[in-house]
Amino acid sequence: MKEILEKNKIITHKSQLCEIFYSGIKSPDKFKIGVEYEKLAVKKKNYRAVEYKEIKEYLKKLKEKINAEDITENKHLLGLQTENEKLSLEPGAQVELSLAPYQTIHECKAKIDSYNMLTDEIADDMGFLWLGYGIQPFSTYENINLIPKMRYRLMDSYFKSIGTNAEIMMRETAGLQVNIDYSSEEDAINKLRCATFLSPIVSAMFANSPIRGGKLSNYRSCRTNAWLHVDENRCGLIDSRLFHRELEYSFENYCNLLLAKPVIYNQKTGKNSKSTFKELLNRGEVDMDDWFMHMSLYFPDVRLKDVIEIRNCDCQNTDLMYSFFALWKGLMYDKESIDEAFSTVEDFNWITINILRKSLPHIGLNVNFMGVNLFDIANNLVDIAKKSLKKQAEEGGYRDESIYLTPIEKLVSHRQTQADIIAKKWTYEWNKDPDKFIDYIRIRI
């Protein structure tokens, strides 16, 4: 369906804009998960961010070991494409792996472990390390150049023009994303709504970026806090209507929301544009390619495309990464689990979830909020996901995936996050020693 939409570039009717959402509908027995995994590279000698020129050489060396095609722009190497994986570069030369969808986390893990093993060997030879961490720990955006990709130059220019500070997000941060399938428009909206409600709490469960600029910050997740200062018009919790469960919400509602958002840049002119997509559409200045780009430049914590994209999580070291994927697969792929997950936050609303979104990067989960300790909610979510994953494995005839929840279950049951552990070790055990810190957060297989 997406290929058809891409060929049909002219927008003749507004209904075309929702087709991408309808194209994602599939039978539950065809459900898979897609994962996207960004990681950070630092130099061994000083733990500063590895710049694009070195990452470009890394991609060349990686291509010698795998069957891949170059991804280029204006002759600049910006990634590699294989049959089932795509490697792309984020604005500050963070490296993102996007896997083809798989039925089980076991399959995703096998691919990611193989990738990490191979890339670790190359990085070691080149004098740098990979970190499973949410933000560059010793380099800040002032010392990180954008890669030579026009989209990122225009994004950077746009955010500066509207007075927001997106430079930290673009140049320093690394995160995880899981993509969830849906069986109908109703199922898609139910999952979008549930994941949006839960996103601030789950993000805080996986907080993993308390140290930035070589210092312990006031945040458990500097990455999540950075996103709070990007652009409220295109980030956050989508729409207050989603938080009234008695109200209907539809693909058309989401489409109308996107139509009213400013366009970061016009692909035809290569210039920034503060006009809304609807205004450009009425003037005949956009086509379907522009629509797909516009959707990808809308950055809510949970996003609707032909899948539900759950985006708001710090990059993790390997074990907790699979916990993140497992938690959402458990919560989202069983109707009973979605209902149970909703029940953990049934008293919350648009206002209270916004409060959590803006406060949890700083205060963490060990607080009482509306009569409940947020770690109690986190524990309940793990229990719900655990039960669901066991059920999915039995029905699907594959090995139980609830084993991947063990690392996050251990943390939240002790009312801790990875950020809490790092902050404590940094201050008391490591005595602010960068070597010990990097050794703790580096990716190992």
N, C-alpha and C positions, 0 to 999 in steps of 0.2 A: 504493500500500500504506500509506504513512504517513497519508494522509487517512482510510483505513478504520480504522487504529489509533487515530487521534485521536477519531473518532466513537464507537468502542467503548471508552468510558471506564472501565467497571468491569473490574477484574482478577479473573477467575474461575479462572485457572490460570497457574502459573508460566511455562508455555511461551509465553504471550503476550509476555513480556518480551524474548524473543529474536527476535521477529518483525521488529523494526526492522533487525536485522542480516541476516536472510534476505532482506528486501525490497531490500537493496542489490545482490544478486547480478545480474550482467548479462553478456551475451556480450562477449568481448574486442573485437569490432568496434564495440561501443557505448561503449567506454571514452572518458571525457573527463577533464578536470581542472577542479577548482573552485579558485578562489583567494580569499583574504581578505587585505586590505591595510589596516593601520592607519597613520595618520600623525599627526604632532604639529603643533600650531599654536603659534607664539610671536609676541609683539608686536614690531614693527619697532623701537620706541623703546628697549626694554630687554631684549628676548629672553626675557621672562617668559612663562609659560604663558597662553594665551588661555582665559578662563573660560567657563562654560556660557552665560551671558547673551549673550556675543558670538557663540559658536558657534550659538546659537539663531537669531540674526539672520542669520548666514551661511546657515543652512539655508533660511530664508525667501527670501533673495536667490537661492539656487540653484534653488529651486522655480520662481521666475519664468522660468527659462531652460530647464527640462526638464519633461517630463510625468511628474509624480510625485504620490503620495498621502502625506499626513502619517502618521507613526508617533507616536502620543501615549500618554501615561499621565497620568491625572488632569489633562488639559488641557495638560500640558507637552509641547512638541515635542521628540521624542527621535530623530528620523530621518526618512528619506524612502524610499519604496518605488516603484520603476519596474517595468516588465515583466520586465527581465532583471538588474536590480541592486538592491541594498539598501544604504542608507547608515544606519548606526547609530552611536550614541555609546557609548564605553567609559566606565568610572566617572569618570575625570578629564577628560572631554570630548574625549578622543582620538576621531578620526573613522575609522570602519572602512567600507571598501567591500567588499561581498561580491558577486562576479559569479556569474551563472548558469554552469553547466559548459560548457566549450567543448572541441572536439577538439584544438585546437592552441594553443600559446603565442602564436603570431602574432595570433590573435583576442583573447586576453586582453590582449596588449600594446596593440592598437588601442583597446580599451575603456579601459584604464587611462591611456594617453597622452591620450586625449580628455578623460577625467575630470580629470586633473591640469592640463591646459591651461585648462579652464573654471574649476576651483576656484582656480587661481592668480590669475586675473583678478579674481575676487570678493575673495579674501583681500587682494590688493594694494590694492584700493579701500578695504578696511576697515582697513588698517594692520597686517596681520599676514602672516607667512610660514609655509609648510609645510616641515617638516623630514623628511628620510629618515634617521632616526636611531632608536636603540632606547630612548632614555630622555630625559625632559626635561633639557636640559643645564644650566639655570640656576634652575629652580624645583623645589623639593622638596615632598613630600607635605604638609608642615606648612602650605604656602601654596596648596594646590590643593583646592578643595571638590568633593565628590561631586555628580554631576548628580542631579536630582530623580527618581530611579528607585528604586522600593521594593526591587527585587532587590538592588541594590548597597548600599543601606542595611543590609539584613539580612545580606548577605555580610560587610560591614565589621564589623557587630556580632558575628557569629559568630566571625570570625577573631580579634578582640580577646578574646572570651570563652575561647578555647582557648590564648591566650598566644602567638600567632604574629604576625609582622609582615608583613601583606599590604598595608599601606598604600602602600609603594613600588610594588609590582606594579600595584595597582589605579589609582593616581592618576598615575603618572609614565611608565609603559612603553608601548611600541608594538612590534608584531611582525608577522610574516607567517605565513600558513598556506596549505598546499596540500592539496587533498582528492583522494584516489586511489581509483579504482574497483577492484572485485575480481570474479572470475568464479565463485567457489565459496567455501564455508566454508574449505576447505583453502588456497585462494589468499589469502583474507583474512588468515588466521592467519600464513601465510608472509610476507606483506607487513608485517603488524603486527610480527612478530618481527624481521624484517630492519631495518625503519625504527627500531625501538626500540634495537637494537644500535648503529646508526650515528648516532642522533640527537645524542649529545654531541659527536661529532667534526664532524658537519655544522654544528651550532650554532656551534662554535668557528671553523670556516672562515668563517662570516659574522658574526663578532663585530664589533659596530659601536656600542659605547656605553661608551668608556673615560672620558669626561668627564661628571661629574655634580656638581651643586651649584656649577658654575663652576670646578671643580678637576679635575686629572688624578687619577683614582682608582687603586687597586691592581688594578683589574679591566679586562680587555679587553671584557667584556660585563657591565655593571652590571645590565642587564635580566635576563640569565640568572641572575646571582647573586641578584637579588631573588626569583626564583621558588623558589630553594632555601630561602627563609625563609617560605614561605606556609603549607603544611600537608602534611607528609610522608604523611599518611593519604590524600590525594587527588591528590598530584602525583608526578612521578618516572617510574619505569620499569615500572609496572603490577604485574608478578607475577614472582617468581623462576622459576616454572615455564616461562615463555617462554624462559628462557636455557638450558634443557636441551633441545637440539634433538632428542634422542632421545625426549622425552616428547610425547605428544599434547596439544594444547590446542584448545579449541573455543569456540564462541559461548556455550555453557552455562557454561564455566569463567569467561569474562569476566562473564557475567550474575551468577554467584554472587559474584564479587568485588565487583560494584557493590551487590548486595543487602546485603553486610556493611559497606558504608561508611556513616558517619553522614550524615544529611540536614541540610543547612545550615539550611533553614527549611521550614515547612509552609505550602503555598500557601493552604490553607483558613483557617488561623488567623492567617496573616501574622506568625508568631512563629518565632524560632530554635528548632531542635530538634536535640539531639545523639543522638537515637535513630537506629538503623540503618534503612535502608529496609525490611529484612525484618521488623523489629519493628513498624514502622508498618503494613506489609502485613498482618501477622498480627492486628493490632487493627482492620483494616478502615478505616484512616484515609487511604489513598492510592489514586489511580487512575492511568490511563495518562498523563494529563497530568503528574502528579507524577513518573512514571518518566522521561518525556522531559526534564523539568527536572533531575532528579537526574543523568541522564547528562551533561547540559551543565555541571553543576557538579562534575564529576570532571575533573581537569586534568593528566593525565599528558602527557609530552612528545609521545607519539603516542597517538591515541585512536580507538577503534572506535565507529562509528555505522553508518549505511547507506553510508558511505565510510570510508576510512582517513584520519584527519585528522592531518597532520604539522605540529606547532604551534610547535616551539621554535626560533624564529629572530628576531633583531633586525630591526626595520624597516631597509630599505636605500634608498639613493638608486637611481634608476630602473634603471640597467644591471645592478647586482648583484641587484636584486629578480628580474629575469628569469632570472638565473643560478640562483637558488635554485629557482625553479619548474622550470627545465630539468633541473637535476641530479636532482631527485626523479622527474620524469617519465621520464628516461632510465633510472634505476636500477630503477624499479618496474614499467614496462610491457614487460618482456621477461624471461621465466623465466631465461634464461641470464645476464642482467645481475644478477638477484637473487642467483643462485648465486655469481657472481663477486664481488659486493659482500660477501656473507657471508664469502667466503674471505679477504677483507682483514682480518677480525677473528676468524678461526676459533679463535684461541687465547684469546680473551677470554671472560669469563663474567659472571654476576650481580655478583660482588664487584668485578671490575676495571672493568666499565662504570659501576658506581656511583661508583668512585673517579674516573673520568674526568668524570662528570657534575658532581661536586662540586669538582673541581680545575681543569678547563679554563677556566671563566670567569675565573679568576685567572691561570693560568700560560700559557695559549694552547697552540698546537700544536707549537711548536719545541722539543720535548722527546723524549727516547727513553723509550719505555714498552714493557716486555716485549720488548725487543730490537729495536724498530722506531721510527723517527722518525715521529711522527704526521702530519707533512706528507707523508711518503711514502704513507701511507694516503689522505690527501686527494687527492694527485695521481692515485693509482690509481682513486679513485672518479670523478674527472672524466673520465679516459680511458674507463672503463666506460660512463658515461652518454653520452659523445660518440659512441661506437660504436653504442650502442643507439638514440639519437635519429636517427642517419643511417639506420639500418635501418627504424625506424618511418616516417620520411618516405618512403622508397622504397616500402614496402608500402602506405602510406596515400595516396600520390600528392599530397603537399603539400610545400611548401618546407622544406628542412632546418632544424631547430630547434637544431642543435648550435652555431650561431652565438652563441646566448645564453650559452653556457658560456665564451666568450672572456674576459670580465672576471674570473671566478673562477679560470679556468685561469692567467691572467697572474699573479694574486696568489699562488696556492699554489705555482706553479712557482718563484717568487722567495722562497718561504718567508715570506710576509707575509699579514696580514689587514688589513682596512680599519682596525681598531682600532690595529694597529701603526703604520700610516701616520699616523693622526690624532695618536697620542701623540707621535710623533717631530716632526711638524710643529708641534704645540702648544708643545713645549718649545724647539725650535731655530729653526724657520723663522718661526712666527707670534709668538713671544715672548709667548705666552698672550693674544693679542689676540682678544677675543670676536668682533669683526667678521669677521676672516679665517676663524675657525672656522665661524661660521654661514654664511658665503658658501660654504664647502666642503661643508657637509652639507645645505643647502637644496635643495629639489626644483626642478629646472628641466626644461623640455621643449625 
